[in-house]
Amino acid sequence: MGSFATPLSGLLAAQDQLQSVSNNLANINTDGYKDQNLTFADLFSRTSATNGSGDPLQTGYGVTTSSTVSNFSEGNLNPTSVSSNMAIAGNGFFVTQSASGSPDYTRAGDFTTNKAGQITTPSGEVLLGYPAVNGVINTSGALQPMQVGSGVTIPAVASSAVGMTANLDSGTALNGTTTSAPLPIFDSLGNTHTLSVTYTKTAANTWTYAVTVPSADVTAGGTGATTVGQGTLVFDNSGVLTPGTAPNLTVIGPISIPTLTDGATSPLTLTGPFGTVASPTITQTALASGTSATTTNGFASGTLQTFSVQADGTIEGSFSSGNTLALGQVAVASFGNVQGLASIGNNNYVSTAASGSAVVGVAGTNGRGTIEGGYVEQSNVNIATEFAKLIVAQQAYSSNAKAITTFNQVSQATLAMIQ
């Protein structure tokens, strides 16, 4: 009867292979699915007997399934135009949180959003990443669910710095003036105020400037404009801003706006607008006076309208106020041995002692892949390869079944001889 054990093990191995192939084919359209293949090992019964050369006599006792190997090569990236969908181009896994609070890992990026505005898997696990406060991401903080719902709002942040890149015409007549382009700023309520800068040439290579705000914006401002900053600009004979010499010392800022009529926090103090004496953003040359660029930090309050995911995993939200701010940054996990990961279904894996602990970080760093927003990674199952394996498994099953039939016939003949 021991003769039946060898082909029976072959039947079981072929059955396992058929099961593996059928599972791969069933998941050919499953986003993020990784093709699996079985490896087999032979079984031998070792005895103390040896042949005339002293070599051990061994009898084959069949085959056993030794391991399941997952093919973690990247599948094709398919565009979906869905903002919450993501794909990792390269190595790594998305980090999700199960209902029990434990972390899971997946390559499937067919994410959606739940009623709480969180990015989730189709099975309800939330996507984890680094949080952002007022657009500033903290990658040293604990991972948190990524929040992108329409209810996300940003409070107004008052401006604290302004800047402009400008040139003053060196050919301007003495006491001649020029005015800059408007420079908008925000107060603590998110209201906009417009600053203007007027330059007056007082001597060769020397100008004074005055920063003004509409008087209607400040308490007791009267009519016209209220000066909120002023100073002297001294240029060398190459048109570069210099510290100057007494009494013509160059002064840059600050700008201080007194009590605002709209009730915002005041006074509103800003640095700028010409950089620093060491790194100025204003020159004096023979070109026409003008402002080529202005910058302002701070922003008005607003509600989230749309979002997109960048290559480094940063989720950028576009708000009704016209601002674009980071909402968070999707985390990517890597492992020392991906073959050691255990599949738990729903396209999810968990770490094991064999895989090692997850090393979580930012996409595009330390060997981690980048993130493609609006894409999903398709299954990497190759249908031609699977059909080839299917034919081999079928033939193996038939061959072992034939061996069992033959052993049965021999056994029946042996029993007939005894009778």
LUMBA-704608 format. One line per 2 residues: number of its first residue (from 1); their letters; for each residue x, y, z of C-alpha. Coordinates in pm, whole numbers. Example, Ala and Ser with C-alpha at 12.3 -4.5 7.8 and 13.67 -1.06 7.14 Angstrom:
# residues 2
1) as) 1230/-450/780  1367/-106/714
# end
This chain:
# residues 419
1) mg) 0/0/0  298/231/46
3) sf) 329/243/-331  12/452/-346
5) at) 163/728/-129  405/847/-397
7) pl) 156/915/-681  -97/1040/-426
9) sg) 150/1310/-319  182/1398/-688
11) ll) -196/1427/-715  -206/1659/-416
13) aa) 81/1871/-554  -89/1897/-895
15) qd) -412/1988/-721  -233/2264/-529
17) ql) -85/2393/-854  -423/2391/-1024
19) qs) -567/2579/-729  -288/2839/-749
21) vs) -331/2886/-1124  -708/2915/-1096
23) nn) -668/3174/-818  -430/3377/-1035
25) la) -668/3365/-1331  -963/3459/-1108
27) ni) -773/3772/-997  -654/3880/-1339
29) nt) -867/4195/-1308  -800/4258/-939
31) dg) -614/4588/-891  -280/4543/-717
33) yk) -298/4162/-719  38/3984/-734
35) dq) 79/3660/-925  156/3359/-705
37) nl) 348/3047/-794  411/2727/-598
39) tf) 749/2566/-552  782/2195/-480
41) ad) 1033/1974/-299  1096/1601/-333
43) lf) 1054/1356/-48  1311/1085/22
45) sr) 1324/804/273  1681/765/390
47) ts) 1796/423/512  2115/290/661
49) at) 2162/56/369  2436/128/116
51) ng) 2539/-16/-214  2873/-171/-298
53) sg) 3031/168/-341  2919/279/1
55) dp) 2660/520/-139  2332/542/55
57) lq) 2028/374/-94  1742/621/-118
59) tg) 1389/567/-228  1176/855/-357
61) yg) 855/899/-159  697/1169/-370
63) vt) 660/1547/-366  538/1819/-133
65) ts) 456/2189/-172  747/2376/-17
67) st) 646/2741/-57  428/2997/-228
69) vs) 623/3269/-406  457/3599/-495
71) nf) 571/3795/-796  596/4153/-668
73) se) 695/4301/-1001  501/4613/-1094
75) gn) 178/4574/-1289  62/4812/-1560
77) ln) -53/5153/-1436  -402/5233/-1559
79) pt) -531/5595/-1562  -870/5640/-1396
81) sv) -898/6020/-1354  -1030/5953/-1002
83) ss) -856/6185/-755  -849/5931/-472
85) nm) -693/5656/-687  -318/5605/-655
87) ai) -50/5369/-780  307/5315/-661
89) ag) 556/5325/-947  836/5114/-802
91) ng) 885/4948/-465  670/4988/-158
93) ff) 323/4948/-13  46/5179/97
95) vt) -18/5172/472  -379/5120/579
97) qs) -547/5077/916  -790/4793/980
99) as) -1100/4819/1197  -897/4673/1485
101) gs) -641/4954/1452  -354/4736/1328
103) pd) -159/4837/1015  -200/4649/688
105) yt) -10/4694/364  -136/4693/7
107) ra) -41/4769/-351  -402/4820/-455
109) gd) -469/5193/-492  -836/5184/-589
111) ft) -914/5409/-296  -1235/5597/-237
113) tn) -1362/5833/35  -1604/5758/316
115) ka) -1871/5984/462  -1617/6123/709
117) gq) -1402/6246/419  -1124/5993/477
119) it) -948/5805/197  -1029/5435/234
121) tp) -994/5101/60  -1310/4946/-91
123) sg) -1330/4727/222  -1327/5032/451
125) ev) -968/5045/577  -839/5403/604
127) ll) -527/5516/422  -254/5646/653
129) gy) -2/5924/602  164/6226/757
131) pa) -63/6509/876  -44/6872/765
133) vn) -131/7185/963  -199/7498/759
135) gv) -24/7336/464  289/7232/656
137) in) 352/6856/664  508/6696/970
139) ts) 685/6376/857  811/6308/1209
141) ga) 458/6282/1351  250/5970/1395
143) lq) 63/5838/1092  -296/5956/1066
145) pm) -593/5893/832  -578/6108/518
147) qv) -866/6359/527  -990/6498/193
149) gs) -1366/6542/238  -1555/6847/112
151) gv) -1600/6956/473  -1227/7029/512
153) ti) -1173/7399/571  -871/7617/631
155) pa) -880/7913/869  -744/8243/752
157) va) -376/8302/824  -255/8662/844
159) ss) 33/8766/623  365/8812/800
161) av) 597/8878/507  576/9047/171
163) gm) 823/9080/-108  868/9236/-447
165) ta) 1124/9226/-722  1159/9575/-865
167) nl) 1385/9816/-1049  1415/10193/-1016
169) ds) 1513/10396/-1322  1850/10557/-1251
171) gt) 1761/10832/-1501  1469/10957/-1292
173) al) 1490/11333/-1222  1557/11456/-871
175) ng) 1237/11445/-661  1075/11229/-928
177) tt) 844/10956/-803  722/10615/-916
179) ts) 468/10373/-771  489/9996/-744
181) ap) 237/9736/-854  -36/9659/-594
183) lp) 75/9424/-315  -220/9230/-160
185) if) -200/9098/196  -435/8908/431
187) ds) -541/8987/787  -639/8734/1056
189) lg) -1000/8727/930  -891/8650/576
191) nt) -982/8991/441  -756/9138/174
193) ht) -580/9474/200  -376/9627/-80
195) ls) -41/9791/-14  127/10037/-247
197) vt) 489/10151/-247  586/10499/-368
199) yt) 952/10579/-440  1099/10931/-446
201) kt) 1448/11005/-575  1617/11240/-328
203) aa) 1976/11234/-457  2197/11044/-699
205) nt) 2163/10671/-616  1938/10754/-319
207) wt) 1563/10703/-288  1308/10716/-10
209) ya) 1008/10489/-12  671/10491/162
211) vt) 439/10191/198  73/10288/222
213) vp) -262/10121/280  -606/10271/201
215) sa) -706/10486/501  -1053/10331/499
217) dv) -892/10002/611  -757/10142/938
219) ta) -924/10309/1234  -892/10689/1233
221) gg) -727/10661/895  -917/10948/742
223) tg) -921/10969/363  -664/10877/102
225) at) -378/10652/209  -207/10588/542
227) tv) 168/10532/554  254/10208/732
229) gq) 624/10174/643  904/10390/512
231) gt) 1278/10406/469  1576/10503/257
233) lv) 1734/10302/-26  2097/10372/-118
235) fd) 2253/10211/-428  2619/10188/-530
237) ns) 2742/10297/-872  2649/9953/-1010
239) gv) 2287/9984/-900  2318/9738/-611
241) lt) 2152/9819/-279  2408/9904/-10
243) pg) 2398/9991/361  2502/10348/271
245) ta) 2669/10594/504  2523/10827/764
247) pn) 2291/11008/735  2175/10804/433
249) lt) 2162/10460/597  1948/10211/406
251) vi) 1641/10106/604  1419/9810/504
253) gp) 1091/9763/694  918/9654/898
255) is) 567/9738/782  318/9788/1067
257) ip) -53/9838/997  -244/9992/1292
259) tl) -591/9895/1416  -798/9753/1132
261) td) -1160/9857/1085  -1278/9500/1017
263) ga) -1185/9385/1369  -893/9162/1267
265) ts) -593/9118/1494  -378/9429/1483
267) pl) -138/9583/1451  -45/9369/1150
269) tl) 334/9360/1124  511/9238/810
271) tg) 872/9199/706  987/9310/361
273) pf) 933/9412/96  1283/9434/-55
275) gt) 1454/9131/96  1759/9221/302
277) va) 2057/9447/245  2266/9131/209
279) sp) 2021/8983/-44  1812/9265/-191
281) ti) 1532/9223/-446  1542/9582/-574
283) tq) 1793/9741/-811  1861/10078/-972
285) ta) 1955/10060/-1339  1889/10250/-1661
287) la) 1578/10041/-1726  1228/10177/-1675
289) sg) 1099/10163/-1319  868/9872/-1254
291) ts) 777/9572/-1043  833/9230/-1201
293) at) 703/9010/-918  532/9026/-580
295) tt) 497/8766/-305  273/8743/-2
297) ng) 233/8470/257  -88/8409/450
299) fa) -422/8327/294  -798/8367/328
301) sg) -1025/8099/477  -1189/7854/238
303) tl) -1343/7510/192  -1188/7225/-2
305) qt) -1302/7196/-363  -1072/6939/-525
307) fs) -749/6757/-447  -467/6581/-631
309) vq) -180/6353/-529  179/6443/-617
311) ad) 471/6209/-691  603/6234/-333
313) gt) 260/6146/-193  166/6502/-101
315) ie) -210/6554/-125  -266/6910/-249
317) gs) -608/7061/-190  -759/7347/-389
319) fs) -982/7570/-174  -1264/7807/-253
321) sg) -1038/8097/-152  -812/8016/-447
323) nt) -535/7875/-228  -362/7543/-281
325) la) -238/7380/39  -103/7041/141
327) lg) -361/6829/323  -115/6555/416
329) qv) 135/6314/265  68/5949/188
331) av) 313/5715/361  490/5430/181
333) as) 624/5120/359  913/4898/252
335) fg) 1034/4562/384  1361/4375/401
337) nv) 1198/4059/258  870/4107/72
339) qg) 836/3730/26  794/3706/401
341) la) 471/3909/393  153/3716/471
343) si) -152/3773/250  -475/3816/450
345) gn) -716/3878/162  -871/4199/27
347) nn) -535/4274/-143  -380/4324/202
349) yv) -61/4193/358  70/4191/713
351) st) 430/4183/828  583/3870/980
353) aa) 911/3778/1143  1030/3667/799
355) sg) 946/3998/628  1080/4216/905
357) sa) 910/4527/1038  782/4790/798
359) vv) 1013/5085/730  772/5371/667
361) gv) 874/5691/492  814/5930/205
363) ag) 759/5815/-153  1063/5852/-376
365) tn) 1316/5820/-92  1540/5533/21
367) gr) 1440/5303/-262  1066/5361/-232
369) gt) 869/5418/-550  688/5737/-643
371) ie) 311/5779/-639  99/5833/-948
373) gg) -223/6013/-860  -532/5923/-1063
375) yv) -393/5578/-1154  -433/5223/-1026
377) eq) -188/4935/-1060  -337/4643/-1245
379) sn) -282/4275/-1167  53/4145/-1295
381) vn) -92/3802/-1385  21/3692/-1733
383) ia) -261/3489/-1886  -32/3307/-2132
385) te) 200/3196/-1853  -93/3081/-1640
387) fa) -237/2869/-1921  102/2708/-1973
389) kl) 118/2624/-1601  -240/2500/-1620
391) iv) -152/2251/-1896  152/2125/-1704
393) aq) -52/2084/-1383  -325/1901/-1573
395) qa) -77/1663/-1729  88/1603/-1391
397) ys) -248/1524/-1235  -336/1282/-1515
399) sn) 4/1110/-1496  -17/1056/-1121
401) ak) -375/934/-1152  -254/682/-1412
403) ai) 20/568/-1173  -238/510/-899
405) tt) -451/310/-1146  -148/101/-1240
407) fn) -57/36/-873  -417/-66/-813
409) qv) -409/-311/-1103  -81/-460/-977
411) sq) -226/-492/-627  -539/-662/-758
413) at) -329/-904/-964  -112/-981/-661
415) la) -419/-1051/-448  -560/-1275/-721
417) mi) -240/-1479/-723  -262/-1534/-346
419) q) -621/-1647/-374
# end
